[in-house]
Amino acid sequence: MAHQPIKLTKVDREILNSYITMIQGLAFYLGNGYEMVLHSLESFEHSVICIINGEHTGRKVGAPITDLALNMLDEISKGQEDYITYFSKNRKGEPLKSTTIAIRGDKGRIVGLFCINFYMNTPIHDILQTMLPVSAPPVNTPKENFAENSDELIETALEAVKNEIYADQSISASNKNKHIVYQLDERGIFNIKDAVVKVANLLGISKNTVYMHIRNKAKK
């Protein structure tokens, strides 16, 4: 099926542009072995509107869409998934593992493509470097709670904060709950639905007391 460039709406462009920060973050996270490309389907001749680590394919912003990308667009249009993974080669004949993901815009039509190309000749040393901190990690590295549900998240966060506050001898027993609420508020726990009620029940205090501590903290 032949595809033609499409006229993008303001919403389409906003959706495409919203991917740029994500692409930058992914490229930083994954490292130099991954080329990230954002295509706009408004112009096949100048479709690349964002590219990071383009040295793997020798492209820059303003480069045209590839014939393979057009073929992938055709495959996606005919299939049930909005993505496809495949192996390809760059202009030097070097191996790439690639993924092309359709970006849908206004009214659900495909307005762009997000392509990830992993340069398979990336030295293993470079890959390992992306997994190591660039400097010594801070002493108080925060622990992230990967809970299965909101109740577990609240309970886990509360338990961690309680242990921290109870171990602090400078905080009097009568002020422990207040500081627990302060810390939970700092961590954003009260943005979760019904967190105030849940924390109040677990601490054995009223929800009004929790709200009072939150208000008092906000005044500081």
N, C-alpha and C positions, 0 to 999 in steps of 0.2 A: 504494500500500500504506500503510495507516494504521499509524503508530508510536505506541507507548505508553511512558511513562516506565518505567525499569527499576530494580530494586533493586540497588544497587552492593555489591560485597563489599569487604572491607578491602583486598584486592589491587587491585581496580579503583580505589579512592580513592588508593592509593599511586601507581599509574601516572599518574592524572590530575594529582596534586600534583607529580609529578616533572617535568611539563611547564612549571611556573610559572617556574622559573629560566631555562629555555631561552627562554621567551617574553620575559622581562625582558631577557635578553642580546640577542636578535634586535631588540627594539624600540630598545635603545640603539644597536645597530650600524646599523640601517636609518634611524633618525631619526623625527621627528614626523609624517611623511607616512603612516606605516603604523600602522593600528589592528590590535592583536593581541587576539584574543578566545579564551578557553577556555570551552567549554560542557560541563557535565555533563548527561547524559541521564537523571539521576535525577529531575529536576524541570524540566518544560518552562516552568513559570511563573517559575522563578528559576534558569535554567540557567547564566547567566554567573557563573563562579566566579573569573575573572581577566580583566581588560581593561586595556590600556594604550593611551593616545591615543584614549580613547573619545569625545572631543569631535567626532570626525568623524561619528559616528552618534548622539551624544547619549545614550549608554548608560553605565551603571555596573555594578559587581558587584551581582548580584541581579536584573538585568534578565531578561526572558523570552527564550526562543529565538525566532527570526524564522520567518515562514512560508517564506521562501526557504531558510533553513537546513534546515528540515524537508524541503523539496523536494529539496535537495541530498543529505540523508541517504537519501532514497528512491532517488535516482539512483545513489548510491554502493552502496547495498545491492543494486541490480539489476545493477550493472556489474562489471567485472573489476579496476578500480583503486580504491584507498582514498582518492583525491583527485579534485577536480574544480575547474577554473578557469573563471571566467565574469565578465561585466561586470554591474554593478548600479548603483543610485543610492541615496543616503541620503534622509532625510526632506525635505531641502531641494531634492531633485532634482539634486544634484551627483554627478558620475560617480565610480564606484569600480571598480577592478579587483580581483577577489576570488578567493581560493582557500580551499576547505574541505577539510580533511584529517580522515579518520576516525581515532579513537584506539581501538585494540582493547585490551581488558582481559582479565580472567580468562576462560579457555576460548575466547578469540578473538572474543568478541562485541564489537560497537561500543558503547563506554560514554561516549564524548565526542567533541567536534568541536573542532578547532583551526582558527580562521578568521583569515585575513590580508586586510585591506581596504586597498588603496592609494588614498589620496585624490588623484585625478588633477588636481585644481586646486592641488596643492601648488606654491608658487612655485619656479621653477628655482633661485633663490638658496638656498632652504632645502635643496633636494636636494644642491646642490654643497657646502653647508656640512658635510654629513655625511661628505663625502669628504676633508675637510681636517682636519689635527690641530688640537685646541683650543689647543695651545701648540707651541712649537718642539720638534721631535723630539729625543730625546737623541742626543748625539754618537755613542755606541756602540750604535746601534740594532742588535739582533741580526738576523742573516740566517736565515731559515727555509728548511730544505732540503726541497723537494718531490720526493722520490725515487720511482722506479717500483717499487723493491723494497728489502728490508732490506739486502742487500749494498751497493747503491748508497748508501743512507743512511749506513751505517757508513763506507764509503770517503770519502764527501764530507765527513762530519764530521771524520774523522781528518785529511784533507788540510788542512782549514781550521785545525784546532788545531795541526797540525805547523807550518804557516806562521807562526802566531802565536808559538808557543814558540821556534822557530828564530830568529825576529827579535828575541827578547828577549835582549839581551847579558848581562843580569844572571843568567841561568840557565846554569850550566856545562854543557859537552857531556855529561858523565857523568850529569847529572840531567835531561836533556831528556826522555827516555822516561818518567821518573817523572811529570813535570809534564804530559806529554801524556795519560797515563792519568788523572791527577787531573782534568784539564779534561773529558775524555770522560765520566768518572764524574759530574761536575757537570751535564753536559748530559743525563744519563740514558741514554746509549748502551748501557751494559751491562745495561739492562733488556731489550734485544733478544736473542732466542735466538741462541746461538753467537757473540755479539759479542766475548767474551773471546778465543776461538780466532782469530777473524778479525783482530782488532787485533794479537794476538801475532804472527801470520804476517806481517802488513804491516809491523810494526816490526822483525821479525827477532829477536824475543825469545821466551822460553817463556811458555806460559799461566800457569805457576806464578808467574812474575815479575809478570805483570799482576795476578794475584790478590793478591800480596804488596803491590803499590802501592795497590790498592784497600783492603786491610785497614789499611795504615799511614795512609792518608788518613782512614779512619773513626775512628782513635784520636786524631786531632788535635782 
